[in-house]
Structure formats: structure tokens, C-alpha cells
Amino acid sequence: MKAFRFLKDKWFYISLAIMAFLVVGTFEFTFGYLGKFTRHGEEIVVPDMVGMNYDTVLERYSDEFNFLLLDSVYVRDFPEGAVYQQNPNFGSKVKKGRNVYIIRTSIAPEIVTMPNLRNLSLRQAMVLLNSVGLKVDKLVFVDYFARNAVVEQKIKDQVVEPKDDVVKGTAVTLVVGYGNGDRGTNLPDLIGVNIEDVKNQINNASLNIGSEVFIDDDEKANLYVSRMDPVYSIDTKVPLGSTVNVWYKSIKNFDFQWYRYEKFRRDSVVERMRIKKLPSDTINYVIDSFNYILKHRRFSYDSVQRARDMEMRFTKKVVVVKEEIKVEDTDYNDFIEDIDYEIDTTFFYEE
């Protein structure tokens, strides 16, 4: 068994021990160094830097992160030279020394060229303004032969000439003509319109937005018009340039589908009454009754509140006399204060 004679040699075991020590030592050194190099298990939380001055961010966090500036953009109503976006986002867990990509706001605002809006229609002017990053502030109507034609363009009551440099995002006042005919315009139906589209629809109707009341505190994507003043009617006309006040509610708290159904029911009833050529006083009473309910119901998703809303009914009784309708004599103040009476409108749908 000469082949296994080395097993009796002590130097074999010494050599084997040395090799084992070297292998273990190599693994320990390699993985220990790798762990320190990659900082495995050592994570830090990315702070919220949005809104902070970029130079302050570098001074405060440069030991923890490696910052890379991707772009500078002009953002109206945002601090100059501040962090506008960051990646990774606030709250992310990363290793020390991680690259953080930054977009900051520029020091100087972005400049655009004022287009020539004169003699364009109001809608053409609005589209052109939007295409260059400007917006409508308000509409001012003056005597001019062409209705809704732009006569002048102003910024803060100062005339701005075409090709002048203006800050992107600036609101422009449009001076437009009354025209030679009727100086009235129909109201747009704004109920259920998102806040982002309200002003555009009002301006398109040759009107100005008035006060904006926020009933619910929510992000813009969830805010819709729940009420407007003047109240919308297909027959209502207001002077060109009039203001329209709006109230916003969150779609989370207001059932706009139910509200639209009630409006449709009102319009159907009124149209049926007009077809039957009923007295105008009666028609106006029913319109007022529906409008009272539309104004005072909460249109909530809550089952208890919905039950209370459904108890709110018209306040005067209506009696059918053959083909006509007669409203019983009741003090109009009762209509406002007492909401317990019921009116049956089902006969309006009968042929």
C-alpha cells in the first residue's frame, strides 16, 4: 500500500491544514471586503428634498448621496433654484453613496413670444395662447363690429404687442368686441365639470369666472362643480362678459349621477308642461320647486343622508282639474320654510 504511505507523513497533514486555512481566510477576506464595498445591509432613508434650495441640498446631504442634476425648468409659483423632482423618491431605502437624480427650478423664468391675436375669434385666440404656454386672465368687451373678435391683448392693463417677450404661464386679458347684434349669451351647464375645465368652458361662452368656493378639500382631479350662479337654464341668457360663480365638491362625497338624474327629471317635467301649454305661473312654480330641492339636497352616498334627502319634497299641493293644473293658494314663505308637503308629478308624463 505504498500509494497511501503519505497518510502517515505528518507534513501531509501540516500542508492540508495550511491549505484549509488559506481557503477559509481567502473566503473570509473576500466576502468581508465585498460586504464593506457594497455596504450590504447598511441602508439609509432618502429625505424629502422637493422645495429645498438645491445648493442647500448639496451642502446637507452630499456625504450620503451622489447628486446628478438632470434638468432645470421654470415652474410658476415655485421657489427659484429649488428641487422640483427627485429620484429615488422621498422615503425610499437606498445604500449610502447612491446616485440621486434631481430636476430643479430655473433661476430665470422661461420666456415665450406673444402671438398676434388681433382680429382672431375668441376661440382661436384661446387655442393659440394655450399652444405657446399662455392663458386667459379675463375677457373685457368693447364696442366693435365683430362679435367675439379680439381687439387688443393686455397684461395687467398694459397693451402687449405681438412678438413681445413674456414669461411663460402669464395670464392675458383679451379685449373683444360686442358685435352689432344681441349682447347676450347662453350659460354653459357646468354641473359635473372638473375644475381643470371650468374656466375654459366659461371663457368659451364669452363669460368670466367669478368666485370659486371649495366645499371639499381634495386634489383637483376629484373636484367637480356642484353648483353655479347664475343657475343654468337652457333659456337663460346673460350679458357678454358676465361672471359665473362656482362651487366645487369632491366626487367622493357628492353623487353627480343622481344630481344629473334629478335635473333631467326636472327638465322632462317642465317640457311636458310646456307641451300641454299650462300656465306660465304653474311652470315657474314647478321649476322653483325642483331648483329648491337641487340646491338643498346633499346628494351624499351616505344611506342615512340619502333617506333624508328623499324626504325633501315640493311644498305646495297641486290638484288636477281635467286638462289643467291649479296651484292651491299658499303663502310663498311656506315654500321656503316648510318642506314636508308632497307634489305628484307623475301625471305630467301621461299622454
ChimeraX attribute file (.defattr): number of C-alpha atoms within 10 A of each C-alpha:
attribute: neighborCount
match mode: 1-to-1
recipient: residues
	/A:1	4
	/A:2	5
	/A:3	6
	/A:4	8
	/A:5	8
	/A:6	11
	/A:7	10
	/A:8	9
	/A:9	10
	/A:10	10
	/A:11	11
	/A:12	12
	/A:13	13
	/A:14	11
	/A:15	11
	/A:16	12
	/A:17	12
	/A:18	12
	/A:19	12
	/A:20	12
	/A:21	12
	/A:22	12
	/A:23	12
	/A:24	12
	/A:25	11
	/A:26	12
	/A:27	12
	/A:28	12
	/A:29	12
	/A:30	11
	/A:31	11
	/A:32	11
	/A:33	12
	/A:34	12
	/A:35	13
	/A:36	11
	/A:37	9
	/A:38	12
	/A:39	13
	/A:40	10
	/A:41	10
	/A:42	12
	/A:43	12
	/A:44	16
	/A:45	14
	/A:46	22
	/A:47	15
	/A:48	15
	/A:49	19
	/A:50	18
	/A:51	16
	/A:52	16
	/A:53	17
	/A:54	22
	/A:55	11
	/A:56	13
	/A:57	16
	/A:58	14
	/A:59	9
	/A:60	11
	/A:61	14
	/A:62	12
	/A:63	10
	/A:64	16
	/A:65	19
	/A:66	14
	/A:67	18
	/A:68	13
	/A:69	13
	/A:70	12
	/A:71	13
	/A:72	17
	/A:73	16
	/A:74	21
	/A:75	17
	/A:76	14
	/A:77	6
	/A:78	13
	/A:79	17
	/A:80	21
	/A:81	20
	/A:82	23
	/A:83	25
	/A:84	24
	/A:85	18
	/A:86	21
	/A:87	13
	/A:88	18
	/A:89	16
	/A:90	13
	/A:91	11
	/A:92	13
	/A:93	14
	/A:94	17
	/A:95	17
	/A:96	17
	/A:97	15
	/A:98	14
	/A:99	15
	/A:100	16
	/A:101	18
	/A:102	22
	/A:103	20
	/A:104	26
	/A:105	24
	/A:106	19
	/A:107	14
	/A:108	12
	/A:109	16
	/A:110	16
	/A:111	15
	/A:112	17
	/A:113	16
	/A:114	22
	/A:115	19
	/A:116	18
	/A:117	21
	/A:118	18
	/A:119	16
	/A:120	16
	/A:121	17
	/A:122	25
	/A:123	17
	/A:124	13
	/A:125	22
	/A:126	20
	/A:127	12
	/A:128	18
	/A:129	21
	/A:130	12
	/A:131	11
	/A:132	14
	/A:133	17
	/A:134	22
	/A:135	20
	/A:136	21
	/A:137	18
	/A:138	20
	/A:139	25
	/A:140	21
	/A:141	23
	/A:142	16
	/A:143	12
	/A:144	15
	/A:145	12
	/A:146	16
	/A:147	21
	/A:148	25
	/A:149	24
	/A:150	26
	/A:151	21
	/A:152	18
	/A:153	25
	/A:154	16
	/A:155	15
	/A:156	10
	/A:157	9
	/A:158	10
	/A:159	14
	/A:160	19
	/A:161	16
	/A:162	13
	/A:163	11
	/A:164	12
	/A:165	14
	/A:166	16
	/A:167	17
	/A:168	19
	/A:169	20
	/A:170	17
	/A:171	17
	/A:172	23
	/A:173	21
	/A:174	26
	/A:175	21
	/A:176	28
	/A:177	25
	/A:178	23
	/A:179	16
	/A:180	11
	/A:181	9
	/A:182	10
	/A:183	15
	/A:184	15
	/A:185	16
	/A:186	17
	/A:187	24
	/A:188	20
	/A:189	16
	/A:190	22
	/A:191	20
	/A:192	21
	/A:193	16
	/A:194	20
	/A:195	21
	/A:196	12
	/A:197	11
	/A:198	19
	/A:199	20
	/A:200	18
	/A:201	18
	/A:202	21
	/A:203	21
	/A:204	15
	/A:205	18
	/A:206	28
	/A:207	26
	/A:208	23
	/A:209	20
	/A:210	14
	/A:211	12
	/A:212	14
	/A:213	13
	/A:214	15
	/A:215	12
	/A:216	17
	/A:217	11
	/A:218	14
	/A:219	9
	/A:220	12
	/A:221	11
	/A:222	16
	/A:223	25
	/A:224	26
	/A:225	23
	/A:226	25
	/A:227	20
	/A:228	18
	/A:229	13
	/A:230	15
	/A:231	17
	/A:232	16
	/A:233	12
	/A:234	10
	/A:235	7
	/A:236	13
	/A:237	14
	/A:238	16
	/A:239	15
	/A:240	23
	/A:241	23
	/A:242	19
	/A:243	20
	/A:244	21
	/A:245	15
	/A:246	23
	/A:247	19
	/A:248	26
	/A:249	24
	/A:250	22
	/A:251	20
	/A:252	13
	/A:253	15
	/A:254	21
	/A:255	18
	/A:256	21
	/A:257	12
	/A:258	13
	/A:259	20
	/A:260	14
	/A:261	11
	/A:262	16
	/A:263	15
	/A:264	12
	/A:265	14
	/A:266	20
	/A:267	16
	/A:268	14
	/A:269	21
	/A:270	20
	/A:271	15
	/A:272	18
	/A:273	20
	/A:274	13
	/A:275	10
	/A:276	13
	/A:277	12
	/A:278	16
	/A:279	13
	/A:280	11
	/A:281	11
	/A:282	17
	/A:283	19
	/A:284	12
	/A:285	15
	/A:286	22
	/A:287	15
	/A:288	15
	/A:289	21
	/A:290	20
	/A:291	15
	/A:292	18
	/A:293	17
	/A:294	20
	/A:295	15
	/A:296	10
	/A:297	16
	/A:298	18
	/A:299	20
	/A:300	19
	/A:301	13
	/A:302	12
	/A:303	9
	/A:304	9
	/A:305	14
	/A:306	14
	/A:307	11
	/A:308	11
	/A:309	17
	/A:310	11
	/A:311	14
	/A:312	18
	/A:313	18
	/A:314	23
	/A:315	20
	/A:316	23
	/A:317	14
	/A:318	18
	/A:319	13
	/A:320	11
	/A:321	8
	/A:322	6
	/A:323	8
	/A:324	13
	/A:325	15
	/A:326	14
	/A:327	14
	/A:328	10
	/A:329	9
	/A:330	11
	/A:331	9
	/A:332	11
	/A:333	8
	/A:334	11
	/A:335	18
	/A:336	12
	/A:337	9
	/A:338	14
	/A:339	17
	/A:340	13
	/A:341	13
	/A:342	14
	/A:343	15
	/A:344	12
	/A:345	13
	/A:346	8
	/A:347	10
	/A:348	15
	/A:349	11
	/A:350	7
	/A:351	6
